[in-house]
Amino acid sequence: MSIQSSEEMWKLLGLLLKSHPWHGVLIGDNAPEVVTTFIEIVPTDTIKYEVDKDTGFLKVDRPQRYSNVCPALYGFVPQTYCGDETALFCKEKSGIDVEGDGDPLDICILSEKQITHGNILLQAIPIGGFRMIDGNEADDKIIAVMKGDLVYGNYRSISDVPPIVVDRLRHYFLTYKQIPGDSEKTTCEITHTYDREEAFEVIRRSQKDYAEKFGNLKGLLTQMIPFTND
């Protein structure tokens, strides 16, 4: 079989190999209005799972501590990275000198339907977020709704969400790392709850940080893997 172009090569590789959920999955042509998300944990999980950055497999991070259970679908936005641009925006809005946490951008997605396991992709519509600072690191949490969801799918602003739902999310993120009796507690705070446009800017900044950190991975691999131009 003769491979005529790099695009044909990538289509073939996509049929044969599983994409890395952080680097190999596209955020989507309509980002930041609609973004592809990778779900790591769901509300019924008593174990905190996260993607292993080297292999792309979902791994056990730790058991959920005490009664903390995530009240929404939770994961990250592929091909994003919380680096200098994301940290600068956080500093501009909060007045606190921070750095990026070096992870993909976190996202929690509201859905009326029960999804029983993670390690899946879904389309999400960002409607706001939390400006969270963990220690001295920017750790934004984008809040979104699942595209097409019958209850939440038409929400387009954080103000559309019932306050109790926002409060539950806030409480989870402020307490999920706490261990009663632990004297070495990490300082964690949410300085702002922001709306749709600000969430869009956080996503754009994290995309810029990803491009700066990882460059054109597809172009680099194309150079490494030969194909014919005949």
N, C-alpha and C positions, 0 to 999 in steps of 0.2 A: 504494500500500500504506500503510495506517495503522498506525503503531507505537503500541501502547496503553500500554506501560510501559517503564521503563528496563531491566528484565530482558530484554524482547523485543528491545530495541535492542542489548544486549550479546550476545545469542545470534546476532543477525544479523551484527554486526561480527565475531564469532568465525568465521563462515562465510566472510567476505570477506577478512579481514586476518589476517596471521600475528602471533601474540602476541609481545611482547618477552619473552625467556626469563627476565629478572630481574623485571620488573614485571607482566607480563601472564599469567604462569603461576601457578596457585595451589599453595601448599605441600601442600594436601590436608587433608581433614576429620579424619584420624586422626593428624595431627602432634601431638607429636614422635615417637610410636611408629613411624609410617610416614611418610616424606616423599617428595614428588616431587623429583627431582634433575635438573639439566641437565648432561650430560656434555660437557666441552670436549676432553679428551684421553684416549687409550687407550694401553695398554702398548706397542703397536707404533709409536706416533708418534715420529718423530725431530725433529718440530717442536713447540714449545709453542704451542698455540692458546689464545685466551681470548676471551670475549665483549666486543665493543665496547659500552661502556656507553651510548653515545648512540644507536646504531642497532639494537643487538640482534643484529647479524651476528657470526658467528665470524670472528676475524681472526688473522693470524700475529703472535705476540708475539716469538718468537725461536727459532732452532734450539736443540734440547736441547744443553746444553754438555757436550762430551766424551762420556763413556760413560753419563751419567745418563739413564735411561729409567724413567718412572713405572711402578711394579710393580702398579698397580691402575687401575681406571677413576677419573677425577678430574674434578671439576666443582664446582658450587655448589648451594645450596638457594635456590630462588626466594623473593622477598619476605622476605629476611633482610638484615641490615646490621650490621656490626661497629662499633658506636658506644660510647656512654658506659656503657650497661648491661653490654654484653659485656666491656668493658675493666675495669669495676668488679669483676665476678665473677672475672676473671683475676687482678686485684690481690689480692682476698680470699684466693684459693687459693695464689698464688705468693709474695705479699709484695713483688712488684715493681711499681713505679709505671709504668703503661703507659696508652696510649690506644688506641682502636679503629683498625683499619687502613683503615676507610672502604670496605670491599668487602663483597659478599655472603659468607655463611658457606661456607667450603670444605668439601668432603666427598670422601672416597675410598671406593669401593665394591668389595668383593670379589665375584668371580663366577668360577665354574668354566668358564663358556662364554666363548669368545673373541668379543668385540665389536670389529669391525674399524674403526669410525670413530665420531667424536664427533658433536656437534650433534643429540643425541637426548635424550629424556626417559625416565626409568625410575623405578620405585618402589623405595625403599631403606629398610632397617630399621637405624637407628643402634644400635650396640652399644658404643661407647666413643669415645675420641678422644685427641689429643695437645694438651697445653697448650703451644703454640708461641709464642715471643716473637721477633719479627723487628725488630731495632733496639730501639725503645721502643714497639712496637705489638703488641697482642694479635692473634694470627693462628692461632686454633684450627683444627685439622684434625679434623673428625668422621670416624670410621671406621664404615662400615656394610656390610651385606651386601645383595645384590640379592634382592628379594622373590621367593620361589619357586625360588631357585637350588638345584640338587640337592645340592651339596656344602656350601655355606656358608649356605643359606637358613634353617636351623634354629638358627643361632648367635644367642644373645641376650646375650652378655657378651664383653668383650674377652678374658677368660680362656679362652674357647672357641677362640680363634684360635691356631694353632701359633706358638710364639715366633719362629721364623725369619721368618714372614710379617710380624709386627710389627716385627722388626728391620730388614727390608728397607724397609718404609715409613718407619721412623725415619731410616734412613741416607739415603734419597732426599731427604726434606724438610730434612735438615741439610746436604746437600751440593749440591742442585740449582742453587743460585745461585753456587757457588764457581767461580772461574776461576784455574787455576794461574798463579802469578806476579803476580796482581792484588794490589797493595799496599793498595787501599781495599776491604777486605772488610767486609760487613755482619755485625754480631754477630747470630747466630741460634742459639736454644737451645730445647730441649724440656724443660720443667721437670717435667712429669708426664705419665704415661699414665693416663687415667681411664676409668671404666666407664660403663655404660649410663645410669644416673640422672643423672650429671653431664653427659653428652652431651645429655640431654633439657633440662637447665637452660640449657646454652649455646644451644641452639636457641631456647628460649623467650625468652631475653634478646635474641637477635639479631632475633627477631620484634618485640619491643618497640622495639628501636632502629630497625627499619624503619618502624614506625608513627609514631614520633617524627620521623624524618627526612623521610618522604614523605607521611605522612598518608593520607587516603582518596582515592587517585588515581581510583578508579572513581566516587566521588561527585562529585569535581571535574569530571571529564570529562562526567558526566551533566548537570551544570549548563551546560556549554559547548555541548553538542549538543542542540538542541531536539527534542522529540517530543510527540505529541499525547496528551492525557489523556481524549479523548472515548471 
